Amino acid sequence: MFEGVVSQVLAGYLGRYIKCIQKEQLKIGIWNGEILLEKVELILEAFDYLQLPFTLKNGRVGKWSI
């Protein structure tokens, strides 16, 4: 239940950059305050504004600790 609430909050902040956050991808350390996202897929179009000198074809983050 707590993961569902946190995933909604994270989606509000990170939803521009990452595809749908499933609560199975989310691990929360209550005592140490760590949030761990695993196997997160990026929204490639979200990075177009950076005008990078290369094109992103696929984007995935294995582990993302907040």
N, C-alpha and C positions, 0 to 999 in steps of 0.2 A: 504494500500500500504506500509506504513512504517513498519507494523508488518511483512510483507513478507520479507523485507530486513533484519530486525533484526532476524527473524527466520532462515534465511540462514546463517547469521554470527554465531548465537548460534549453529547451526548444525555443523559448522566447528570446533567449540571448544568442544562441548559436544556430538557430534555425535557418539563418541566411547562408550559413557555410556548410552545414552537414544535413544529410538526409535524415529521415525519421529516426528518432532515438527510441529504441525498444528497451523496456525495463530489464530485459535479459542481458543487454549490453552494459548495464549500469551496476556498479558496485560502490556502496557507500560505507566508509569507515566512520561510524558514529563517534567513536572516542578520539580519533586523530583528525577528524574533519576532512578526510580525503575523499574525493569523488573520482572514480576511475571509469572511463568509458573504453570499451574494447570493440575492435572491428567496426569502426565508424566510417561510413562512406561519405565522401565530400561531394558537394554540389559544385561542379566544375565552373559553371557560369558565374558563380559568386566571386570568382577571382579575376574576372575580365577587367574590372575597373583598375587593376594594378598594371595593366598593359605590359605584361611580361614579354620578354623577347622569345618566348617559346609557348607552345600550346599544351595545356594539360589534357591528356587523353583518358586518364583514369586516376582516381584519387581515393586512397583508403589509409586510415590511421590505425595501426595495430593496437596501441595503448595510448590513452590520453589521460593524464593525471591532472586534476585541478585541486 
